[in-house]
Amino acid sequence: MQQTLNSVLEGRPFSPAEALKLGAIDEVVPKNKVVERSLERAEYLSRRSKMSLGAIKRSIYFGSSMELKKGLQFEHGEFLVMRKEERRRLL
């Protein structure tokens, strides 16, 4: 992740294979399949719980910048709140 961040901050270009290896992208697809694959991923993610996706994103973005114990506590808190909200919606 650090190498990816440095590359992006420096504006250093890298090949699709390098981007994949560095974790800057999730997969490489042929040019003629980019839109099709993007729509597949968007459809898949659209079926996931919006609250869960939000909790995951916040846990990664904010929790990863904390020391481990605090990051884990942050993540735990995110999912406690999310579960509470989802239960309330079901009632």
N, C-alpha and C positions, 0 to 999 in steps of 0.2 A: 504494500500500500504506500509506503514512504517513497519508493522509487517512482510510482505512478504520480504521486503528488508533486514530487520534484520535477518530473518531466513536464507535467502540465503547467506548473508555475514558471518554468524556464521557456515554455513554448517550443520544446524540443519534439519534433514529429517522430512517430514510431510506426512501424508496419502493423498491420492487423495481427500478425503472429506475436509480435512483441507486446502489443496492447493486451492480448489474451493472456500471455504469460505473466504480465505485470498485474493482472486483475483489473485493468481499466475498463474492460468489456467482458461480457458473459459468454459470448460466442461469436464465431465468424461464419457468415453465410455468403453465398454467391450474390453478386450484385442483382441478378434478376430475381432473387428470392427475398430481398430486404423488406419490401413492403408486406409481402405475404407473411413472413416470419414476425414482423412487428405487430401485425394485426392479431396473429395467433397469441403472442405474449400479452397484448393488451386485453384480449378476450379472457385469457386465463386469469390475469390479475383482477379483472373486473368482477369475477365470480368470488373472489376472496373477500373476507370481512374488511370493510374500510377501517373499522376501529383497530383491527389487528395489524393491518398494514401501517397505520399511523403509529401504533405503539412500537412496531419493529423499527420503523425509520427513526423515530425519536431515540430509541434505545441505542441504535448504531451511531447516529450523528452526535448525540450528546454524551451518551455513556462511554463511548470509546475515547473521549478526551479526559476522562476522569481516571483516578487511580482505580485499580481493579475492584476493591471492596465497594467503593462508592458507585462505580459503574454498575455493578451487580445489584446494588440496592435501588438504583435508579430504574433499572430494567424491571425488577420485581414490582416496584411501585407502578410502573406503566401498565403492567399486566393485571395488577389488582384493580386499578381504576377501570381498565377496559372490561374486565369480567363483570365488575359491578354494573357498569353501564349496559352491557349486553343482557344481563339478567333483568335489569329494570325494563328494558325494551320488550322482553318476552312476557312480562307480567301484565 
